[in-house]
Amino acid sequence: MTDSSPSASAERFSPLHAQHVAAGASFTDFAGWQMPVRYSSDLAEHHAVRTEAGLFDLSHMAEIVILGPEAADALDYALAGKISAVAVGQAKYSLLLGRDGGIVDDLVAYRTGDDRFLIVANASNRAVVAEQLLERCSLFDCQVFDESDDIALIAVQGPKAYEILSQVVGVQVDGLSELKYYWSTPGTFKPVPGEREQHELLVARTGYTGEDGFELYVAPDAAPLLWDAIMETGEGSGLVPAGLASRDTLRLEAGMPLYGHELGLDTFPAQAGLGRVVNLKKEGDFVGREAVEAGTPAGARVLVGLVAEGKRAGRAEYGVFDGPSTSSGTEPVGVVTSGALSPTLGYPIAMAYVDPASATEGSQLFIDVRGSRIPASVVPLPFYKREITS
């Protein structure tokens, strides 16, 4: 592995930073990166992704390559899923578990060749994921390379994502219209039509907003030109640059967990509704198998969706109770992990970990919102699911 991990205290900037500044972005620190949190307003960007399209900079994400004749076997051991069953071009959502069964990170594994895989992990976990993959894969005939600094990531999300991307001058992706969800395909980007210089792309369709869309992996020096080309093409179709704030409400509506909120080292996959991600039928051992087979501890809280009336929303770390007042329920039965007033649905939604006895669909619970207990009902996830038209 190439050791290129930044120091924890170093402030980092995306290769698209100048584009964000020019677009009037407000910034926030995220895992040491200065990333755009919003450009105009959270609501406007959220609605644009739901109705037209939004363009996201995800260049802070970690990209780690596993290469070699035993790369597939190595990842079967390192991750919870059966990565060896993934076809070339296919992607798979998986988990990196600790030996105690806790979630070290959730990630996406792309098979980009017979003996080559691209692991895309959360920015905040770059160092630990690279370290753990290096350690676990050392038992096999393969190599691990942290290529995070050599890859920029741009995502266009929304109902008009395909319409826009298919018309970007200089982008060539064969079979883009047939690309299925959780698949990827190579492509090229020629910034100046007619000239010979072009850049390789990896185009994926994995998303994190609940909408259709594409992710484009490209060299950092080509990212600004690609961003500008997509923005120019999408200008007449309602495309807007979108920040991390809208991305958070979009993924919340879609019921997608976020590491550090719904997932963590003290979370077992089954608690988060991710038991299906762990493949106990695959042959051989994998890190965390023994702990998962032993089962989730009795009484462990489970992740549920909560919906409430009005406009006051529960936020992360707000307590959840089974009674409307301190006299009817003094001890919390759960805690909110993510919550917001849903821009799409118009009412408060939240994800929370609650005691199993309180997790039944339809159960009436109460979220403590700054001293007032707001009634909320347990509902299945996701809160929002896009309509798919043939």
C-alpha positions, 0 to 999 in steps of 0.5 A: 500500500502506498502510504499517502494518508494525510495527517489528522490536523491537515486541512484539505481541499477538494480539487473542485474547491475553486468551483465551489467558491465561484458558486458561492458555497458555504463550507464545513469541515468534514473529516479534515476536508473543507467541503461545500455544505450548501450553495443557495439553500438546503431546501432548494438543493434538496428539491432540485435533486428530487425533481430535476438534478443536483451535482455533488462533489464527493472527492473526500471519499476514500478509494482503495484498490485491491489487485492480484490473483487472490484479491477476490478471496482476500475480500471474502475474508476481509468483508462481510459479503461474498465479493468473489461472486461479484461480476466484473463491472458489478458493485456490492454494498458491504461491511468491514466488521471488527472481530467483535462483530461491530461495524468498522465501516460500510463501503462499496466494492466495485469489481473493475477486473478479474483480479482488481477491485475498487473499495470506496469507503467513508472519508472519516474512516480512510486510514482505518479501512486502508490499514485493516484491508492491508492487514487482512489481505496480507494473508493472500496473494494480492496488493493494497493501494490507497489511491484516494489522493489520485481520484476525484469523485463527482455525482449527478443525482436526480430524475434528469441525471441520465438526460444531462450526463448523456449530453455532456460534450466530451464524455463518452460512456458506451451503454450508459442507458443500459447501466443497471443499479449497482453496476459500473462501466468505463468511459472517457472524458475529452475536455477539448473536443477534437484534441487527443488528450482524454481522461479515463472515467469509471462511471457507476450507478450506486447513488445515496439520495434515493434518486437515480444518478451516476458517480464519475471517478476521474483524475483530480486534474480533470475534475474541474473541467468535468464539473464545469462541463456537466454544469453547463450541460445541465443549466437548462434542465434545472441542475444545481450544485448541491452540498452536504446538507441536502445530501444528508436530508436526501439520504435520511428520507431514503432510509440510508444509514450514515456512519457515525450516526446509524453505524459504528463500532458498537453497532451489530449489522442486525441492529441496523437492519443490515443482517442481509449484508452479512453472508454466513453461507459463504465458505471459509472464515471472515473477520467478524463471522464468529461474533455474528454467528453468536448473535446480537446481544439480548435486548440490543436496540434496533433501528427504526423509522419515526414520523411525527406531526407538526414541524418540530423534528427530533435531532441526533442524540434526542431521547425517545420515550414510551410516555408523553411525560416524565410521570409516564416514562422516566427512562428513555427507550431509545435515542434519535440518530438522524432527524429532520423536517422532511423537505419532500414529505412535509413532516418530521422524520427520524431514525432512532435506535429503540428497545426491541419492545418498542420497535413494532410498526405502529408503536406510539413513542415520544421524542424529547424535543428540547424539553417537550415530548413530541408523539411519533409513530414507528414506521418501516424504512425508507420514508421515501421511495422514488417512483420508477416509470417504465 
